[in-house]
Amino acid sequence: MNQSLPLTWILSVLVALALVTLSGPNAASQAAPAAQPTLPDSPDAHLGRGYDALRDDKYEVAAAEFRAALKLDSKLTLRARFPLAVALFEMKKPDEARQEFETVRRETGDHPNISYYLGRLDLDELHFESAIRNLNQAIEKPPFPDTAYYLGFAYFKQGDLAAAEKWLKEAAQSIPHDARVQYQLGLVYRKQGREQEAKQAVALSGEQRQRDSSESQMRIECAQKLDQAPREDAHAVCERLYDADDAEKLTELGTIYGQHGDVEAALKPLRRAAELAPQSPQMQYNLALAYYQLNQFEEARAPLSKAVTRWSDIFRLATLYGAVLSKLGEDLAAYQALQHAHELNAQDAATADLLYLATLSVARKAQSARQYPDALRYFHEAAKLKSQEPGPHRGLADVYKLTGRSAQATTEQREADRLASGFEKTQ
């Protein structure tokens, strides 16, 4: 029963829970990136790495990062303890996961998202009465499309066939392509003596499983055609995978296009997926990345701007947003976004490179505007980011000359010359 959930669903739930914390007087400070530099050992840095690990299905890494965040700040119930519980659930550690979910419930009160996971754990442990109670709380505002399926399954195991039929029919509406639903309905009908309906439901389940297998084969064929055939022929195959009402399938199709170099074709399914799942940061990231790769930077900004406000701890979102702002010439905003991304993951070299360039840019602009204290600060930051680069020291030398500090200007110019000389020798 402990079937793994699509990551986009998990991240969407984490977004919804994070937003609960943003309704009080401190909402602005929680939603915005920190103004002051954050140490790599900070809660935000651990949260960023934890969410990144969740995205990559690296649940052990995610759990370690969320535990580290909680060690530094035990009040991060929704931002750290809940995703820790989710990671433990995915790692098949039910006792530890239940302990964390119960702690979240005690500290924050009942919430459909928490009830869903507790209900899933109850089912795995064959505690059907408790599962029904928890899943009934979750169904008030279903966090995942399969909530009704699990509630129907629990009622079936408890022997309440009428309730099982009701919720399984509800599941057939929310997850119409899931073969488990019709199969389970078939078992309910058989128990009720409705043999003809049972046969029809089981047959439909078999058709859906066959369709899933066919779609899997079609995805393989789509990828092969994109590599080997003319694009028009490839599109004829790939577009058979397009399902305007299924965000997961659309994302899979867009990903196939992107991985095989047809980013323009990826836009259509990724745009529709983002429309279907506006609260999913992953869907917004996918769409923004496609726009970025096509040099459509203004279009890339739109899905990112709201996502980074709602979900400020996701490293990839912050980095891509900073890169987009840099391309749009908004240097200060790019610097701020990239600085936050670097705080979340100081080990990422590509982000450090982007931040270095953005820092140099804002330093030079501050110098041109005769904002010399700001220029000095930014040049010093750039020098720390790239200690072997002569550029920041040349900038410092220029600013010191302009402000009449000749001794410091000479020192910085010598350092710039030394670094430049060393760089030339390595060429």
Contacts in CASP RR format, 6 or more apart in sequence:
PFRMAT RR
TARGET T0000
AUTHOR 0000-0000-0000
METHOD contacts of the structure
MODEL  1
MNQSLPLTWILSVLVALALVTLSGPNAASQAAPAAQPTLPDSPDAHLGRG
YDALRDDKYEVAAAEFRAALKLDSKLTLRARFPLAVALFEMKKPDEARQE
FETVRRETGDHPNISYYLGRLDLDELHFESAIRNLNQAIEKPPFPDTAYY
LGFAYFKQGDLAAAEKWLKEAAQSIPHDARVQYQLGLVYRKQGREQEAKQ
AVALSGEQRQRDSSESQMRIECAQKLDQAPREDAHAVCERLYDADDAEKL
TELGTIYGQHGDVEAALKPLRRAAELAPQSPQMQYNLALAYYQLNQFEEA
RAPLSKAVTRWSDIFRLATLYGAVLSKLGEDLAAYQALQHAHELNAQDAA
TADLLYLATLSVARKAQSARQYPDALRYFHEAAKLKSQEPGPHRGLADVY
KLTGRSAQATTEQREADRLASGFEKTQ
1 120 0 8 1.000
1 123 0 8 1.000
1 124 0 8 1.000
1 150 0 8 1.000
1 153 0 8 1.000
2 89 0 8 1.000
2 92 0 8 1.000
2 94 0 8 1.000
2 120 0 8 1.000
2 124 0 8 1.000
4 90 0 8 1.000
5 90 0 8 1.000
5 144 0 8 1.000
5 146 0 8 1.000
6 248 0 8 1.000
7 54 0 8 1.000
7 55 0 8 1.000
7 57 0 8 1.000
7 282 0 8 1.000
8 247 0 8 1.000
8 248 0 8 1.000
8 251 0 8 1.000
8 277 0 8 1.000
8 280 0 8 1.000
8 282 0 8 1.000
8 283 0 8 1.000
9 144 0 8 1.000
9 145 0 8 1.000
10 54 0 8 1.000
10 86 0 8 1.000
11 51 0 8 1.000
11 54 0 8 1.000
11 55 0 8 1.000
11 280 0 8 1.000
11 281 0 8 1.000
11 282 0 8 1.000
12 277 0 8 1.000
12 279 0 8 1.000
12 280 0 8 1.000
12 281 0 8 1.000
13 86 0 8 1.000
13 113 0 8 1.000
13 143 0 8 1.000
13 144 0 8 1.000
14 51 0 8 1.000
14 54 0 8 1.000
14 82 0 8 1.000
14 83 0 8 1.000
14 86 0 8 1.000
15 279 0 8 1.000
15 280 0 8 1.000
15 281 0 8 1.000
15 310 0 8 1.000
15 311 0 8 1.000
16 113 0 8 1.000
16 143 0 8 1.000
16 279 0 8 1.000
17 78 0 8 1.000
17 82 0 8 1.000
17 111 0 8 1.000
17 113 0 8 1.000
18 78 0 8 1.000
18 79 0 8 1.000
18 310 0 8 1.000
18 311 0 8 1.000
19 310 0 8 1.000
20 78 0 8 1.000
20 108 0 8 1.000
20 111 0 8 1.000
21 30 0 8 1.000
21 78 0 8 1.000
21 79 0 8 1.000
22 30 0 8 1.000
22 31 0 8 1.000
22 310 0 8 1.000
31 309 0 8 1.000
31 310 0 8 1.000
31 312 0 8 1.000
32 309 0 8 1.000
32 312 0 8 1.000
33 312 0 8 1.000
33 318 0 8 1.000
33 336 0 8 1.000
33 337 0 8 1.000
33 339 0 8 1.000
33 340 0 8 1.000
33 343 0 8 1.000
34 44 0 8 1.000
34 340 0 8 1.000
34 343 0 8 1.000
37 339 0 8 1.000
37 343 0 8 1.000
38 44 0 8 1.000
38 45 0 8 1.000
38 343 0 8 1.000
39 45 0 8 1.000
40 343 0 8 1.000
40 346 0 8 1.000
40 347 0 8 1.000
41 68 0 8 1.000
41 72 0 8 1.000
42 72 0 8 1.000
42 343 0 8 1.000
43 69 0 8 1.000
43 72 0 8 1.000
43 73 0 8 1.000
43 76 0 8 1.000
43 80 0 8 1.000
44 313 0 8 1.000
44 343 0 8 1.000
44 344 0 8 1.000
45 343 0 8 1.000
45 344 0 8 1.000
45 345 0 8 1.000
45 346 0 8 1.000
46 65 0 8 1.000
46 66 0 8 1.000
46 68 0 8 1.000
46 69 0 8 1.000
46 72 0 8 1.000
46 80 0 8 1.000
47 65 0 8 1.000
47 66 0 8 1.000
47 69 0 8 1.000
47 76 0 8 1.000
47 79 0 8 1.000
47 80 0 8 1.000
47 313 0 8 1.000
47 344 0 8 1.000
48 65 0 8 1.000
48 313 0 8 1.000
48 314 0 8 1.000
48 315 0 8 1.000
48 344 0 8 1.000
48 345 0 8 1.000
49 61 0 8 1.000
49 65 0 8 1.000
49 315 0 8 1.000
49 344 0 8 1.000
49 345 0 8 1.000
50 61 0 8 1.000
50 62 0 8 1.000
50 65 0 8 1.000
50 66 0 8 1.000
50 69 0 8 1.000
50 83 0 8 1.000
51 62 0 8 1.000
51 83 0 8 1.000
51 311 0 8 1.000
51 313 0 8 1.000
51 314 0 8 1.000
51 315 0 8 1.000
52 314 0 8 1.000
52 315 0 8 1.000
52 316 0 8 1.000
52 345 0 8 1.000
53 59 0 8 1.000
53 61 0 8 1.000
53 62 0 8 1.000
53 65 0 8 1.000
53 87 0 8 1.000
54 62 0 8 1.000
54 83 0 8 1.000
54 86 0 8 1.000
54 87 0 8 1.000
55 282 0 8 1.000
55 314 0 8 1.000
55 316 0 8 1.000
57 90 0 8 1.000
59 87 0 8 1.000
59 88 0 8 1.000
59 90 0 8 1.000
59 91 0 8 1.000
60 87 0 8 1.000
60 91 0 8 1.000
62 83 0 8 1.000
62 84 0 8 1.000
62 87 0 8 1.000
63 84 0 8 1.000
63 87 0 8 1.000
63 88 0 8 1.000
63 91 0 8 1.000
66 80 0 8 1.000
66 81 0 8 1.000
66 83 0 8 1.000
66 84 0 8 1.000
66 87 0 8 1.000
67 84 0 8 1.000
69 76 0 8 1.000
69 79 0 8 1.000
69 80 0 8 1.000
70 76 0 8 1.000
70 80 0 8 1.000
70 81 0 8 1.000
70 84 0 8 1.000
73 80 0 8 1.000
77 103 0 8 1.000
77 104 0 8 1.000
77 107 0 8 1.000
77 108 0 8 1.000
78 104 0 8 1.000
78 108 0 8 1.000
79 313 0 8 1.000
81 100 0 8 1.000
81 103 0 8 1.000
81 104 0 8 1.000
81 107 0 8 1.000
82 100 0 8 1.000
82 101 0 8 1.000
82 104 0 8 1.000
82 113 0 8 1.000
82 114 0 8 1.000
84 100 0 8 1.000
85 97 0 8 1.000
85 100 0 8 1.000
85 101 0 8 1.000
85 104 0 8 1.000
85 117 0 8 1.000
86 97 0 8 1.000
86 117 0 8 1.000
88 96 0 8 1.000
88 97 0 8 1.000
88 100 0 8 1.000
89 97 0 8 1.000
89 117 0 8 1.000
89 120 0 8 1.000
89 121 0 8 1.000
91 97 0 8 1.000
94 121 0 8 1.000
94 124 0 8 1.000
94 125 0 8 1.000
97 117 0 8 1.000
97 121 0 8 1.000
98 118 0 8 1.000
98 121 0 8 1.000
101 114 0 8 1.000
101 117 0 8 1.000
101 118 0 8 1.000
101 121 0 8 1.000
102 118 0 8 1.000
104 114 0 8 1.000
105 111 0 8 1.000
105 114 0 8 1.000
105 118 0 8 1.000
108 114 0 8 1.000
110 137 0 8 1.000
112 137 0 8 1.000
112 138 0 8 1.000
112 139 0 8 1.000
112 140 0 8 1.000
112 141 0 8 1.000
112 142 0 8 1.000
112 143 0 8 1.000
112 147 0 8 1.000
113 138 0 8 1.000
113 143 0 8 1.000
115 134 0 8 1.000
115 135 0 8 1.000
115 137 0 8 1.000
115 138 0 8 1.000
116 134 0 8 1.000
116 135 0 8 1.000
116 138 0 8 1.000
116 142 0 8 1.000
116 143 0 8 1.000
116 144 0 8 1.000
116 147 0 8 1.000
116 150 0 8 1.000
118 130 0 8 1.000
118 134 0 8 1.000
119 130 0 8 1.000
119 131 0 8 1.000
119 134 0 8 1.000
119 135 0 8 1.000
119 138 0 8 1.000
119 150 0 8 1.000
119 154 0 8 1.000
120 131 0 8 1.000
120 150 0 8 1.000
122 128 0 8 1.000
122 130 0 8 1.000
122 131 0 8 1.000
122 134 0 8 1.000
122 154 0 8 1.000
123 131 0 8 1.000
123 150 0 8 1.000
123 153 0 8 1.000
123 154 0 8 1.000
123 157 0 8 1.000
126 157 0 8 1.000
128 154 0 8 1.000
128 157 0 8 1.000
128 158 0 8 1.000
129 158 0 8 1.000
131 150 0 8 1.000
131 154 0 8 1.000
132 151 0 8 1.000
132 154 0 8 1.000
132 155 0 8 1.000
132 158 0 8 1.000
135 147 0 8 1.000
135 150 0 8 1.000
135 151 0 8 1.000
135 154 0 8 1.000
136 151 0 8 1.000
138 147 0 8 1.000
138 151 0 8 1.000
139 147 0 8 1.000
139 148 0 8 1.000
139 151 0 8 1.000
139 167 0 8 1.000
142 148 0 8 1.000
142 174 0 8 1.000
145 174 0 8 1.000
145 175 0 8 1.000
146 171 0 8 1.000
146 174 0 8 1.000
146 175 0 8 1.000
146 178 0 8 1.000
147 174 0 8 1.000
148 167 0 8 1.000
148 168 0 8 1.000
148 170 0 8 1.000
148 171 0 8 1.000
148 174 0 8 1.000
149 167 0 8 1.000
149 168 0 8 1.000
149 171 0 8 1.000
149 174 0 8 1.000
149 175 0 8 1.000
149 178 0 8 1.000
149 180 0 8 1.000
149 181 0 8 1.000
149 184 0 8 1.000
151 167 0 8 1.000
152 163 0 8 1.000
152 164 0 8 1.000
152 166 0 8 1.000
152 167 0 8 1.000
152 168 0 8 1.000
152 171 0 8 1.000
152 184 0 8 1.000
153 164 0 8 1.000
153 168 0 8 1.000
153 184 0 8 1.000
155 161 0 8 1.000
155 163 0 8 1.000
155 164 0 8 1.000
155 167 0 8 1.000
156 164 0 8 1.000
156 168 0 8 1.000
156 184 0 8 1.000
156 187 0 8 1.000
156 188 0 8 1.000
156 191 0 8 1.000
161 188 0 8 1.000
161 191 0 8 1.000
161 192 0 8 1.000
164 184 0 8 1.000
164 188 0 8 1.000
165 185 0 8 1.000
165 188 0 8 1.000
165 189 0 8 1.000
165 192 0 8 1.000
168 181 0 8 1.000
168 184 0 8 1.000
168 185 0 8 1.000
168 188 0 8 1.000
169 185 0 8 1.000
171 178 0 8 1.000
171 181 0 8 1.000
172 181 0 8 1.000
172 182 0 8 1.000
172 185 0 8 1.000
175 181 0 8 1.000
177 208 0 8 1.000
177 211 0 8 1.000
177 212 0 8 1.000
177 246 0 8 1.000
178 208 0 8 1.000
179 205 0 8 1.000
179 206 0 8 1.000
179 208 0 8 1.000
179 209 0 8 1.000
179 212 0 8 1.000
180 205 0 8 1.000
181 205 0 8 1.000
182 201 0 8 1.000
182 202 0 8 1.000
182 204 0 8 1.000
182 205 0 8 1.000
182 206 0 8 1.000
182 208 0 8 1.000
183 201 0 8 1.000
183 202 0 8 1.000
183 205 0 8 1.000
183 206 0 8 1.000
185 201 0 8 1.000
186 197 0 8 1.000
186 198 0 8 1.000
186 201 0 8 1.000
186 202 0 8 1.000
186 205 0 8 1.000
187 198 0 8 1.000
189 195 0 8 1.000
189 197 0 8 1.000
189 198 0 8 1.000
189 201 0 8 1.000
190 198 0 8 1.000
215 241 0 8 1.000
215 249 0 8 1.000
218 237 0 8 1.000
218 240 0 8 1.000
218 241 0 8 1.000
219 241 0 8 1.000
219 252 0 8 1.000
219 256 0 8 1.000
221 237 0 8 1.000
222 234 0 8 1.000
222 237 0 8 1.000
222 238 0 8 1.000
222 241 0 8 1.000
222 253 0 8 1.000
222 256 0 8 1.000
223 256 0 8 1.000
223 259 0 8 1.000
223 260 0 8 1.000
225 233 0 8 1.000
225 234 0 8 1.000
225 237 0 8 1.000
225 238 0 8 1.000
226 234 0 8 1.000
226 238 0 8 1.000
226 256 0 8 1.000
226 257 0 8 1.000
226 260 0 8 1.000
226 261 0 8 1.000
226 262 0 8 1.000
227 260 0 8 1.000
231 262 0 8 1.000
231 265 0 8 1.000
234 262 0 8 1.000
235 265 0 8 1.000
238 253 0 8 1.000
238 256 0 8 1.000
238 257 0 8 1.000
238 265 0 8 1.000
241 249 0 8 1.000
241 252 0 8 1.000
241 253 0 8 1.000
241 256 0 8 1.000
242 249 0 8 1.000
242 250 0 8 1.000
242 253 0 8 1.000
242 268 0 8 1.000
242 269 0 8 1.000
243 249 0 8 1.000
243 250 0 8 1.000
244 250 0 8 1.000
244 272 0 8 1.000
245 276 0 8 1.000
246 276 0 8 1.000
247 272 0 8 1.000
247 273 0 8 1.000
247 276 0 8 1.000
247 277 0 8 1.000
247 280 0 8 1.000
247 283 0 8 1.000
250 269 0 8 1.000
250 270 0 8 1.000
250 272 0 8 1.000
250 273 0 8 1.000
250 276 0 8 1.000
251 269 0 8 1.000
251 270 0 8 1.000
251 273 0 8 1.000
251 282 0 8 1.000
251 283 0 8 1.000
251 286 0 8 1.000
253 266 0 8 1.000
253 269 0 8 1.000
254 265 0 8 1.000
254 266 0 8 1.000
254 269 0 8 1.000
254 270 0 8 1.000
254 273 0 8 1.000
254 286 0 8 1.000
254 290 0 8 1.000
255 266 0 8 1.000
255 286 0 8 1.000
257 263 0 8 1.000
257 265 0 8 1.000
257 266 0 8 1.000
257 269 0 8 1.000
258 265 0 8 1.000
258 266 0 8 1.000
258 290 0 8 1.000
263 290 0 8 1.000
263 293 0 8 1.000
263 294 0 8 1.000
264 294 0 8 1.000
266 290 0 8 1.000
267 287 0 8 1.000
267 290 0 8 1.000
267 291 0 8 1.000
267 294 0 8 1.000
270 283 0 8 1.000
270 286 0 8 1.000
270 287 0 8 1.000
270 290 0 8 1.000
271 287 0 8 1.000
273 283 0 8 1.000
273 286 0 8 1.000
273 287 0 8 1.000
274 280 0 8 1.000
274 283 0 8 1.000
274 284 0 8 1.000
274 286 0 8 1.000
274 287 0 8 1.000
274 303 0 8 1.000
276 283 0 8 1.000
277 283 0 8 1.000
278 284 0 8 1.000
281 307 0 8 1.000
281 310 0 8 1.000
281 311 0 8 1.000
281 314 0 8 1.000
281 317 0 8 1.000
284 303 0 8 1.000
284 304 0 8 1.000
284 306 0 8 1.000
284 307 0 8 1.000
284 317 0 8 1.000
285 303 0 8 1.000
285 304 0 8 1.000
285 307 0 8 1.000
285 314 0 8 1.000
285 316 0 8 1.000
285 317 0 8 1.000
285 320 0 8 1.000
287 303 0 8 1.000
288 300 0 8 1.000
288 301 0 8 1.000
288 302 0 8 1.000
288 303 0 8 1.000
288 304 0 8 1.000
288 307 0 8 1.000
288 320 0 8 1.000
288 321 0 8 1.000
288 324 0 8 1.000
289 300 0 8 1.000
289 320 0 8 1.000
291 297 0 8 1.000
291 299 0 8 1.000
291 300 0 8 1.000
291 303 0 8 1.000
292 300 0 8 1.000
292 320 0 8 1.000
292 323 0 8 1.000
292 324 0 8 1.000
292 327 0 8 1.000
295 327 0 8 1.000
297 324 0 8 1.000
297 327 0 8 1.000
297 328 0 8 1.000
298 328 0 8 1.000
300 320 0 8 1.000
300 324 0 8 1.000
301 321 0 8 1.000
301 324 0 8 1.000
301 325 0 8 1.000
301 328 0 8 1.000
304 317 0 8 1.000
304 320 0 8 1.000
304 321 0 8 1.000
304 324 0 8 1.000
305 321 0 8 1.000
307 314 0 8 1.000
307 317 0 8 1.000
308 314 0 8 1.000
308 317 0 8 1.000
308 318 0 8 1.000
308 321 0 8 1.000
308 337 0 8 1.000
311 317 0 8 1.000
312 318 0 8 1.000
312 340 0 8 1.000
313 344 0 8 1.000
315 341 0 8 1.000
315 344 0 8 1.000
315 345 0 8 1.000
315 348 0 8 1.000
315 351 0 8 1.000
318 337 0 8 1.000
318 338 0 8 1.000
318 340 0 8 1.000
318 341 0 8 1.000
318 344 0 8 1.000
319 337 0 8 1.000
319 338 0 8 1.000
319 341 0 8 1.000
319 348 0 8 1.000
319 350 0 8 1.000
319 351 0 8 1.000
319 354 0 8 1.000
321 337 0 8 1.000
322 333 0 8 1.000
322 334 0 8 1.000
322 337 0 8 1.000
322 338 0 8 1.000
322 341 0 8 1.000
322 354 0 8 1.000
322 358 0 8 1.000
323 334 0 8 1.000
323 338 0 8 1.000
323 354 0 8 1.000
325 331 0 8 1.000
325 333 0 8 1.000
325 334 0 8 1.000
325 337 0 8 1.000
326 334 0 8 1.000
326 338 0 8 1.000
326 354 0 8 1.000
326 357 0 8 1.000
326 358 0 8 1.000
326 361 0 8 1.000
328 334 0 8 1.000
331 358 0 8 1.000
331 361 0 8 1.000
331 362 0 8 1.000
331 365 0 8 1.000
332 362 0 8 1.000
332 365 0 8 1.000
334 358 0 8 1.000
334 361 0 8 1.000
335 355 0 8 1.000
335 358 0 8 1.000
335 359 0 8 1.000
335 361 0 8 1.000
335 362 0 8 1.000
335 378 0 8 1.000
338 351 0 8 1.000
338 354 0 8 1.000
338 355 0 8 1.000
338 358 0 8 1.000
339 355 0 8 1.000
341 348 0 8 1.000
341 351 0 8 1.000
341 355 0 8 1.000
342 348 0 8 1.000
342 351 0 8 1.000
342 352 0 8 1.000
342 355 0 8 1.000
345 351 0 8 1.000
346 352 0 8 1.000
352 385 0 8 1.000
355 385 0 8 1.000
356 382 0 8 1.000
356 385 0 8 1.000
356 386 0 8 1.000
356 389 0 8 1.000
359 378 0 8 1.000
359 381 0 8 1.000
359 382 0 8 1.000
359 385 0 8 1.000
360 378 0 8 1.000
360 379 0 8 1.000
360 382 0 8 1.000
360 391 0 8 1.000
360 392 0 8 1.000
362 374 0 8 1.000
362 378 0 8 1.000
363 374 0 8 1.000
363 375 0 8 1.000
363 378 0 8 1.000
363 379 0 8 1.000
363 381 0 8 1.000
363 382 0 8 1.000
363 392 0 8 1.000
363 395 0 8 1.000
364 375 0 8 1.000
364 395 0 8 1.000
366 372 0 8 1.000
366 374 0 8 1.000
366 375 0 8 1.000
366 378 0 8 1.000
367 375 0 8 1.000
367 395 0 8 1.000
367 398 0 8 1.000
367 399 0 8 1.000
367 402 0 8 1.000
372 399 0 8 1.000
372 402 0 8 1.000
372 403 0 8 1.000
375 395 0 8 1.000
375 399 0 8 1.000
376 396 0 8 1.000
376 399 0 8 1.000
379 392 0 8 1.000
379 393 0 8 1.000
379 395 0 8 1.000
379 396 0 8 1.000
379 399 0 8 1.000
380 392 0 8 1.000
380 396 0 8 1.000
382 389 0 8 1.000
382 391 0 8 1.000
382 392 0 8 1.000
383 389 0 8 1.000
383 392 0 8 1.000
383 393 0 8 1.000
383 396 0 8 1.000
386 392 0 8 1.000
388 419 0 8 1.000
388 423 0 8 1.000
389 419 0 8 1.000
390 415 0 8 1.000
390 416 0 8 1.000
390 417 0 8 1.000
390 419 0 8 1.000
390 420 0 8 1.000
390 423 0 8 1.000
391 416 0 8 1.000
391 419 0 8 1.000
393 412 0 8 1.000
393 413 0 8 1.000
393 415 0 8 1.000
393 416 0 8 1.000
393 419 0 8 1.000
394 412 0 8 1.000
394 413 0 8 1.000
394 416 0 8 1.000
395 412 0 8 1.000
395 416 0 8 1.000
396 408 0 8 1.000
396 409 0 8 1.000
396 412 0 8 1.000
397 409 0 8 1.000
397 410 0 8 1.000
397 412 0 8 1.000
397 413 0 8 1.000
397 416 0 8 1.000
398 409 0 8 1.000
400 406 0 8 1.000
400 408 0 8 1.000
400 409 0 8 1.000
400 412 0 8 1.000
401 409 0 8 1.000
END
